[in-house]
């Protein structure tokens, strides 16, 4: 069972669906099993480069510290390519 946590930022009502879709993509990119959790959040960003909001992906694997990937863009504008690039440092070599 995939677990998803979503904390609302300033996005539209469609944000939970967008977050759920991104979480599923993140799980596939990372090759995570059912025991791991992915959290997608949009938070206010003070950096002018991120347009007022940034997307944070938290990766929680059993027995390990939580890992974070940040995208300096609102949740609704995150593409699969941007997500893949942000998660690249967290993909484990097989």
N, CA, C and O atoms as a Tinker XYZ file with bonds, in Angstrom:
   376  protein
     1  N      0.844000   -1.190000    0.000000    73     2
     2  CA     0.000000    0.000000    0.000000    64     1     3
     3  C      0.885000    1.247000    0.000000    63     2     4     5
     4  O      1.708000    1.427000    0.898000    81     3
     5  N      0.719000    2.086000   -0.982000    73     3     6
     6  CA     1.477000    3.337000   -1.056000    64     5     7
     7  C      0.893000    4.327000   -0.070000    63     6     8     9
     8  O     -0.324000    4.461000    0.056000    81     7
     9  N      1.770000    5.008000    0.618000    73     7    10
    10  CA     1.315000    6.026000    1.569000    64     9    11
    11  C      1.677000    7.391000    1.044000    63    10    12    13
    12  O      2.772000    7.597000    0.519000    81    11
    13  N      0.757000    8.323000    1.185000    73    11    14
    14  CA     0.973000    9.681000    0.697000    64    13    15
    15  C      0.519000   10.656000    1.762000    63    14    16    17
    16  O     -0.564000   10.523000    2.333000    81    15
    17  N      1.352000   11.621000    2.013000    73    15    18
    18  CA     0.988000   12.720000    2.903000    64    17    19
    19  C      1.022000   13.980000    2.071000    63    18    20    21
    20  O      1.943000   14.172000    1.278000    81    19
    21  N      0.038000   14.839000    2.236000    73    19    22
    22  CA    -0.003000   16.087000    1.477000    64    21    23
    23  C     -0.330000   17.218000    2.420000    63    22    24    25
    24  O     -1.325000   17.178000    3.143000    81    23
    25  N      0.515000   18.225000    2.403000    73    23    26
    26  CA     0.237000   19.435000    3.170000    64    25    27
    27  C     -0.029000   20.535000    2.171000    63    26    28    29
    28  O      0.814000   20.836000    1.326000    81    27
    29  N     -1.172000   21.119000    2.262000    73    27    30
    30  CA    -1.603000   22.110000    1.288000    64    29    31
    31  C     -0.816000   23.404000    1.386000    63    30    32    33
    32  O     -0.531000   23.911000    2.471000    81    31
    33  N     -0.481000   23.906000    0.234000    73    31    34
    34  CA     0.123000   25.223000    0.137000    64    33    35
    35  C     -0.909000   26.161000   -0.430000    63    34    36    37
    36  O     -2.021000   26.262000    0.089000    81    35
    37  N     -0.541000   26.858000   -1.506000    73    35    38
    38  CA    -1.463000   27.821000   -2.103000    64    37    39
    39  C     -2.083000   27.294000   -3.390000    63    38    40    41
    40  O     -2.660000   28.071000   -4.150000    81    39
    41  N     -1.981000   26.007000   -3.651000    73    39    42
    42  CA    -2.463000   25.446000   -4.905000    64    41    43
    43  C     -3.970000   25.267000   -4.908000    63    42    44    45
    44  O     -4.650000   25.464000   -3.900000    81    43
    45  N     -4.462000   24.890000   -6.067000    73    43    46
    46  CA    -5.895000   24.686000   -6.256000    64    45    47
    47  C     -6.370000   23.414000   -5.584000    63    46    48    49
    48  O     -5.589000   22.687000   -4.968000    81    47
    49  N     -7.651000   23.159000   -5.710000    73    47    50
    50  CA    -8.254000   21.965000   -5.124000    64    49    51
    51  C     -7.717000   20.689000   -5.759000    63    50    52    53
    52  O     -7.840000   19.619000   -5.163000    81    51
    53  N     -7.127000   20.765000   -6.943000    73    51    54
    54  CA    -6.587000   19.589000   -7.617000    64    53    55
    55  C     -5.236000   19.160000   -7.032000    63    54    56    57
    56  O     -4.704000   18.128000   -7.441000    81    55
    57  N     -4.680000   19.904000   -6.111000    73    55    58
    58  CA    -3.356000   19.617000   -5.563000    64    57    59
    59  C     -3.225000   18.213000   -4.986000    63    58    60    61
    60  O     -2.209000   17.566000   -5.239000    81    59
    61  N     -4.197000   17.702000   -4.221000    73    59    62
    62  CA    -4.026000   16.336000   -3.706000    64    61    63
    63  C     -3.880000   15.303000   -4.815000    63    62    64    65
    64  O     -3.094000   14.367000   -4.675000    81    63
    65  N     -4.616000   15.447000   -5.915000    73    63    66
    66  CA    -4.474000   14.523000   -7.041000    64    65    67
    67  C     -3.107000   14.664000   -7.688000    63    66    68    69
    68  O     -2.486000   13.665000   -8.051000    81    67
    69  N     -2.636000   15.884000   -7.834000    73    67    70
    70  CA    -1.316000   16.132000   -8.409000    64    69    71
    71  C     -0.241000   15.539000   -7.511000    63    70    72    73
    72  O      0.694000   14.900000   -7.994000    81    71
    73  N     -0.370000   15.748000   -6.210000    73    71    74
    74  CA     0.598000   15.210000   -5.259000    64    73    75
    75  C      0.588000   13.686000   -5.293000    63    74    76    77
    76  O      1.650000   13.064000   -5.248000    81    75
    77  N     -0.577000   13.083000   -5.371000    73    75    78
    78  CA    -0.691000   11.629000   -5.428000    64    77    79
    79  C      0.001000   11.089000   -6.684000    63    78    80    81
    80  O      0.722000   10.093000   -6.624000    81    79
    81  N     -0.224000   11.748000   -7.809000    73    79    82
    82  CA     0.399000   11.340000   -9.061000    64    81    83
    83  C      1.919000   11.455000   -8.977000    63    82    84    85
    84  O      2.636000   10.550000   -9.402000    81    83
    85  N      2.410000   12.564000   -8.431000    73    83    86
    86  CA     3.853000   12.746000   -8.281000    64    85    87
    87  C      4.448000   11.724000   -7.321000    63    86    88    89
    88  O      5.557000   11.238000   -7.544000    81    87
    89  N      3.727000   11.396000   -6.264000    73    87    90
    90  CA     4.218000   10.405000   -5.300000    64    89    91
    91  C      4.348000    9.036000   -5.963000    63    90    92    93
    92  O      5.321000    8.321000   -5.724000    81    91
    93  N      3.379000    8.672000   -6.790000    73    91    94
    94  CA     3.454000    7.396000   -7.511000    64    93    95
    95  C      4.653000    7.396000   -8.459000    63    94    96    97
    96  O      5.368000    6.399000   -8.556000    81    95
    97  N      4.872000    8.496000   -9.146000    73    95    98
    98  CA     6.022000    8.597000  -10.050000    64    97    99
    99  C      7.329000    8.527000   -9.265000    63    98   100   101
   100  O      8.274000    7.862000   -9.689000    81    99
   101  N      7.386000    9.211000   -8.119000    73    99   102
   102  CA     8.593000    9.189000   -7.287000    64   101   103
   103  C      8.887000    7.773000   -6.810000    63   102   104   105
   104  O     10.040000    7.341000   -6.823000    81   103
   105  N      7.862000    7.053000   -6.392000    73   103   106
   106  CA     8.040000    5.675000   -5.931000    64   105   107
   107  C      8.623000    4.818000   -7.051000    63   106   108   109
   108  O      9.521000    4.008000   -6.816000    81   107
   109  N      8.111000    4.998000   -8.270000    73   107   110
   110  CA     8.612000    4.222000   -9.407000    64   109   111
   111  C     10.057000    4.605000   -9.734000    63   110   112   113
   112  O     10.889000    3.729000   -9.971000    81   111
   113  N     10.355000    5.890000   -9.749000    73   111   114
   114  CA    11.712000    6.361000  -10.053000    64   113   115
   115  C     12.712000    5.804000   -9.045000    63   114   116   117
   116  O     13.814000    5.393000   -9.407000    81   115
   117  N     12.309000    5.797000   -7.774000    73   115   118
   118  CA    13.193000    5.351000   -6.696000    64   117   119
   119  C     13.170000    3.836000   -6.493000    63   118   120   121
   120  O     14.025000    3.291000   -5.795000    81   119
   121  N     12.201000    3.159000   -7.094000    73   119   122
   122  CA    12.075000    1.718000   -6.914000    64   121   123
   123  C     11.716000    1.337000   -5.487000    63   122   124   125
   124  O     12.224000    0.349000   -4.956000    81   123
   125  N     10.840000    2.120000   -4.864000    73   123   126
   126  CA    10.485000    1.896000   -3.464000    64   125   127
   127  C      9.466000    0.780000   -3.308000    63   126   128   129
   128  O      8.571000    0.616000   -4.136000    81   127
   129  N      9.615000    0.018000   -2.236000    73   127   130
   130  CA     8.656000   -1.014000   -1.882000    64   129   131
   131  C      7.553000   -0.441000   -1.008000    63   130   132   133
   132  O      7.551000    0.742000   -0.670000    81   131
   133  N      6.620000   -1.305000   -0.654000    73   131   134
   134  CA     5.460000   -0.908000    0.148000    64   133   135
   135  C      5.836000   -0.397000    1.538000    63   134   136   137
   136  O      5.075000    0.356000    2.145000    81   135
   137  N      6.985000   -0.792000    2.040000    73   135   138
   138  CA     7.390000   -0.405000    3.391000    64   137   139
   139  C      7.896000    1.037000    3.462000    63   138   140   141
   140  O      8.079000    1.570000    4.557000    81   139
   141  N      8.121000    1.664000    2.329000    73   139   142
   142  CA     8.620000    3.040000    2.281000    64   141   143
   143  C      7.475000    4.018000    2.048000    63   142   144   145
   144  O      6.434000    3.659000    1.499000    81   143
   145  N      7.687000    5.252000    2.471000    73   143   146
   146  CA     6.680000    6.290000    2.345000    64   145   147
   147  C      7.258000    7.485000    1.595000    63   146   148   149
   148  O      8.424000    7.843000    1.766000    81   147
   149  N      6.422000    8.090000    0.765000    73   147   150
   150  CA     6.791000    9.314000    0.054000    64   149   151
   151  C      5.804000   10.398000    0.453000    63   150   152   153
   152  O      4.593000   10.175000    0.438000    81   151
   153  N      6.304000   11.551000    0.803000    73   151   154
   154  CA     5.474000   12.697000    1.167000    64   153   155
   155  C      5.753000   13.826000    0.183000    63   154   156   157
   156  O      6.905000   14.184000   -0.060000    81   155
   157  N      4.682000   14.382000   -0.381000    73   155   158
   158  CA     4.807000   15.503000   -1.313000    64   157   159
   159  C      4.134000   16.711000   -0.673000    63   158   160   161
   160  O      2.964000   16.644000   -0.297000    81   159
   161  N      4.862000   17.806000   -0.551000    73   159   162
   162  CA     4.312000   19.019000    0.042000    64   161   163
   163  C      4.657000   20.232000   -0.810000    63   162   164   165
   164  O      5.708000   20.278000   -1.450000    81   163
   165  N      3.778000   21.193000   -0.810000    73   163   166
   166  CA     4.073000   22.480000   -1.414000    64   165   167
   167  C      4.146000   23.474000   -0.263000    63   166   168   169
   168  O      3.227000   23.566000    0.551000    81   167
   169  N      5.239000   24.210000   -0.206000    73   167   170
   170  CA     5.401000   25.175000    0.873000    64   169   171
   171  C      5.735000   26.541000    0.292000    63   170   172   173
   172  O      6.192000   26.652000   -0.846000    81   171
   173  N      5.502000   27.570000    1.081000    73   171   174
   174  CA     5.847000   28.933000    0.667000    64   173   175
   175  C      7.359000   29.023000    0.547000    63   174   176   177
   176  O      8.091000   28.485000    1.378000    81   175
   177  N      7.817000   29.699000   -0.484000    73   175   178
   178  CA     9.245000   29.827000   -0.743000    64   177   179
   179  C      9.614000   31.305000   -0.796000    63   178   180   181
   180  O      8.965000   32.086000   -1.492000    81   179
   181  N     10.639000   31.684000   -0.071000    73   179   182
   182  CA    11.083000   33.069000   -0.064000    64   181   183
   183  C     12.021000   33.416000   -1.197000    63   182   184   185
   184  O     12.338000   34.589000   -1.397000    81   183
   185  N     12.478000   32.413000   -1.949000    73   183   186
   186  CA    13.395000   32.629000   -3.059000    64   185   187
   187  C     12.617000   33.120000   -4.277000    63   186   188   189
   188  O     11.693000   32.439000   -4.721000    81   187
   189  N     12.964000   34.282000   -4.828000    73   187   190
   190  CA    12.241000   34.796000   -5.993000    64   189   191
   191  C     12.267000   33.846000   -7.187000    63   190   192   193
   192  O     11.385000   33.919000   -8.043000    81   191
   193  N     13.250000   32.965000   -7.263000    73   191   194
   194  CA    13.375000   32.035000   -8.373000    64   193   195
   195  C     12.342000   30.933000   -8.387000    63   194   196   197
   196  O     12.164000   30.272000   -9.409000    81   195
   197  N     11.651000   30.716000   -7.268000    73   195   198
   198  CA    10.698000   29.604000   -7.232000    64   197   199
   199  C      9.255000   30.072000   -7.390000    63   198   200   201
   200  O      8.341000   29.251000   -7.300000    81   199
   201  N      9.025000   31.327000   -7.616000    73   199   202
   202  CA     7.673000   31.790000   -7.889000    64   201   203
   203  C      6.730000   31.771000   -6.697000    63   202   204   205
   204  O      5.515000   31.702000   -6.879000    81   203
   205  N      7.253000   31.830000   -5.500000    73   203   206
   206  CA     6.407000   31.902000   -4.310000    64   205   207
   207  C      6.097000   30.575000   -3.657000    63   206   208   209
   208  O      5.612000   30.553000   -2.526000    81   207
   209  N      6.362000   29.456000   -4.335000    73   207   210
   210  CA     6.108000   28.145000   -3.752000    64   209   211
   211  C      7.155000   27.164000   -4.238000    63   210   212   213
   212  O      7.660000   27.281000   -5.355000    81   211
   213  N      7.480000   26.191000   -3.391000    73   211   214
   214  CA     8.378000   25.122000   -3.796000    64   213   215
   215  C      7.750000   23.791000   -3.415000    63   214   216   217
   216  O      6.913000   23.717000   -2.516000    81   215
   217  N      8.164000   22.757000   -4.105000    73   215   218
   218  CA     7.660000   21.416000   -3.852000    64   217   219
   219  C      8.749000   20.627000   -3.148000    63   218   220   221
   220  O      9.905000   20.627000   -3.572000    81   219
   221  N      8.371000   19.954000   -2.065000    73   219   222
   222  CA     9.310000   19.159000   -1.283000    64   221   223
   223  C      8.862000   17.701000   -1.321000    63   222   224   225
   224  O      7.699000   17.384000   -1.071000    81   223
   225  N      9.808000   16.826000   -1.637000    73   223   226
   226  CA     9.548000   15.387000   -1.643000    64   225   227
   227  C     10.352000   14.787000   -0.497000    63   226   228   229
   228  O     11.577000   14.901000   -0.466000    81   227
   229  N      9.663000   14.151000    0.441000    73   227   230
   230  CA    10.328000   13.448000    1.535000    64   229   231
   231  C     10.267000   11.956000    1.249000    63   230   232   233
   232  O      9.222000   11.423000    0.875000    81   231
   233  N     11.400000   11.294000    1.430000    73   231   234
   234  CA    11.513000    9.859000    1.189000    64   233   235
   235  C     11.823000    9.196000    2.521000    63   234   236   237
   236  O     12.871000    9.444000    3.118000    81   235
   237  N     10.917000    8.359000    2.980000    73   235   238
   238  CA    11.069000    7.702000    4.276000    64   237   239
   239  C     11.176000    6.196000    4.072000    63   238   240   241
   240  O     10.199000    5.517000    3.755000    81   239
   241  N     12.405000    5.692000    4.267000    73   239   242
   242  CA    12.679000    4.263000    4.119000    64   241   243
   243  C     12.941000    3.699000    5.512000    63   242   244   245
   244  O     13.585000    4.355000    6.330000    81   243
   245  N     12.457000    2.504000    5.791000    73   243   246
   246  CA    12.637000    1.913000    7.116000    64   245   247
   247  C     14.111000    1.839000    7.516000    63   246   248   249
   248  O     14.969000    1.455000    6.721000    81   247
   249  N     14.380000    2.212000    8.756000    73   247   250
   250  CA    15.724000    2.112000    9.300000    64   249   251
   251  C     16.700000    3.155000    8.797000    63   250   252   253
   252  O     17.901000    3.046000    9.044000    81   251
   253  N     16.205000    4.169000    8.093000    73   251   254
   254  CA    17.086000    5.198000    7.551000    64   253   255
   255  C     16.557000    6.577000    7.886000    63   254   256   257
   256  O     15.378000    6.750000    8.195000    81   255
   257  N     17.433000    7.544000    7.820000    73   255   258
   258  CA    17.008000    8.938000    7.995000    64   257   259
   259  C     16.137000    9.347000    6.813000    63   258   260   261
   260  O     16.291000    8.842000    5.701000    81   259
   261  N     15.230000   10.261000    7.074000    73   259   262
   262  CA    14.384000   10.790000    6.013000    64   261   263
   263  C     15.241000   11.608000    5.054000    63   262   264   265
   264  O     16.076000   12.407000    5.477000    81   263
   265  N     15.024000   11.400000    3.768000    73   263   266
   266  CA    15.735000   12.146000    2.729000    64   265   267
   267  C     14.772000   13.156000    2.118000    63   266   268   269
   268  O     13.565000   12.919000    2.078000    81   267
   269  N     15.300000   14.280000    1.643000    73   267   270
   270  CA    14.458000   15.310000    1.043000    64   269   271
   271  C     15.012000   15.747000   -0.309000    63   270   272   273
   272  O     16.222000   15.845000   -0.515000    81   271
   273  N     14.087000   16.002000   -1.212000    73   271   274
   274  CA    14.423000   16.592000   -2.516000    64   273   275
   275  C     13.523000   17.806000   -2.684000    63   274   276   277
   276  O     12.327000   17.739000   -2.401000    81   275
   277  N     14.090000   18.908000   -3.139000    73   275   278
   278  CA    13.315000   20.140000   -3.318000    64   277   279
   279  C     13.305000   20.540000   -4.782000    63   278   280   281
   280  O     14.299000   20.408000   -5.495000    81   279
   281  N     12.160000   21.028000   -5.204000    73   279   282
   282  CA    12.011000   21.574000   -6.544000    64   281   283
   283  C     11.551000   23.011000   -6.374000    63   282   284   285
   284  O     10.525000   23.255000   -5.739000    81   283
   285  N     12.277000   23.953000   -6.920000    73   283   286
   286  CA    11.944000   25.365000   -6.753000    64   285   287
   287  C     10.846000   25.784000   -7.726000    63   286   288   289
   288  O     11.029000   26.665000   -8.567000    81   287
   289  N      9.702000   25.123000   -7.582000    73   287   290
   290  CA     8.541000   25.428000   -8.401000    64   289   291
   291  C      7.296000   24.907000   -7.705000    63   290   292   293
   292  O      7.368000   23.969000   -6.911000    81   291
   293  N      6.157000   25.515000   -8.001000    73   291   294
   294  CA     4.902000   25.059000   -7.394000    64   293   295
   295  C      4.580000   23.624000   -7.805000    63   294   296   297
   296  O      4.984000   23.172000   -8.876000    81   295
   297  N      3.872000   22.933000   -6.971000    73   295   298
   298  CA     3.476000   21.546000   -7.187000    64   297   299
   299  C      2.857000   21.325000   -8.565000    63   298   300   301
   300  O      3.208000   20.366000   -9.253000    81   299
   301  N      1.957000   22.187000   -8.967000    73   299   302
   302  CA     1.229000   22.007000  -10.225000    64   301   303
   303  C      2.125000   22.095000  -11.458000    63   302   304   305
   304  O      1.735000   21.636000  -12.531000    81   303
   305  N      3.313000   22.674000  -11.327000    73   303   306
   306  CA     4.184000   22.836000  -12.495000    64   305   307
   307  C      5.323000   21.813000  -12.552000    63   306   308   309
   308  O      6.159000   21.876000  -13.453000    81   307
   309  N      5.366000   20.874000  -11.606000    73   307   310
   310  CA     6.438000   19.876000  -11.586000    64   309   311
   311  C      6.198000   18.843000  -12.678000    63   310   312   313
   312  O      5.148000   18.203000  -12.724000    81   311
   313  N      7.179000   18.690000  -13.551000    73   311   314
   314  CA     7.098000   17.683000  -14.615000    64   313   315
   315  C      7.794000   16.401000  -14.158000    63   314   316   317
   316  O      8.537000   16.402000  -13.176000    81   315
   317  N      7.546000   15.323000  -14.872000    73   315   318
   318  CA     8.219000   14.063000  -14.527000    64   317   319
   319  C      9.730000   14.200000  -14.700000    63   318   320   321
   320  O     10.491000   13.652000  -13.902000    81   319
   321  N     10.172000   14.916000  -15.720000    73   319   322
   322  CA    11.616000   15.121000  -15.924000    64   321   323
   323  C     12.237000   15.895000  -14.765000    63   322   324   325
   324  O     13.330000   15.561000  -14.307000    81   323
   325  N     11.537000   16.935000  -14.287000    73   323   326
   326  CA    12.042000   17.716000  -13.151000    64   325   327
   327  C     12.088000   16.855000  -11.893000    63   326   328   329
   328  O     13.036000   16.932000  -11.113000    81   327
   329  N     11.056000   16.034000  -11.703000    73   327   330
   330  CA    11.016000   15.135000  -10.541000    64   329   331
   331  C     12.160000   14.135000  -10.614000    63   330   332   333
   332  O     12.845000   13.899000   -9.618000    81   331
   333  N     12.369000   13.551000  -11.778000    73   331   334
   334  CA    13.451000   12.577000  -11.965000    64   333   335
   335  C     14.815000   13.218000  -11.651000    63   334   336   337
   336  O     15.656000   12.600000  -10.998000    81   335
   337  N     15.028000   14.437000  -12.110000    73   335   338
   338  CA    16.295000   15.137000  -11.850000    64   337   339
   339  C     16.487000   15.415000  -10.362000    63   338   340   341
   340  O     17.584000   15.250000   -9.829000    81   339
   341  N     15.414000   15.836000   -9.698000    73   339   342
   342  CA    15.500000   16.140000   -8.261000    64   341   343
   343  C     15.755000   14.870000   -7.429000    63   342   344   345
   344  O     16.409000   14.926000   -6.388000    81   343
   345  N     15.237000   13.739000   -7.894000    73   343   346
   346  CA    15.372000   12.487000   -7.158000    64   345   347
   347  C     16.647000   11.722000   -7.503000    63   346   348   349
   348  O     16.994000   10.763000   -6.813000    81   347
   349  N     17.340000   12.125000   -8.547000    73   347   350
   350  CA    18.535000   11.398000   -9.003000    64   349   351
   351  C     19.539000   11.094000   -7.885000    63   350   352   353
   352  O     20.063000    9.981000   -7.840000    81   351
   353  N     19.826000   12.036000   -6.987000    73   351   354
   354  CA    20.782000   11.728000   -5.920000    64   353   355
   355  C     20.268000   10.686000   -4.915000    63   354   356   357
   356  O     21.044000   10.167000   -4.113000    81   355
   357  N     18.986000   10.384000   -4.957000    73   355   358
   358  CA    18.391000    9.459000   -3.982000    64   357   359
   359  C     18.116000    8.068000   -4.553000    63   358   360   361
   360  O     17.652000    7.174000   -3.846000    81   359
   361  N     18.409000    7.902000   -5.839000    73   359   362
   362  CA    18.226000    6.589000   -6.471000    64   361   363
   363  C     19.396000    5.718000   -6.061000    63   362   364   365
   364  O     20.553000    6.118000   -6.194000    81   363
   365  N     19.098000    4.529000   -5.562000    73   363   366
   366  CA    20.151000    3.645000   -5.114000    64   365   367
   367  C     20.641000    2.765000   -6.257000    63   366   368   369
   368  O     19.850000    2.266000   -7.057000    81   367
   369  N     21.947000    2.585000   -6.321000    73   367   370
   370  CA    22.525000    1.699000   -7.327000    64   369   371
   371  C     22.153000    0.256000   -6.985000    63   370   372   373
   372  O     22.155000   -0.154000   -5.825000    81   371
   373  N     21.843000   -0.477000   -8.011000    73   371   374
   374  CA    21.437000   -1.880000   -7.790000    64   373   375
   375  C     22.643000   -2.782000   -7.892000    63   374   376
   376  O     22.520000   -3.997000   -7.739000    81   375
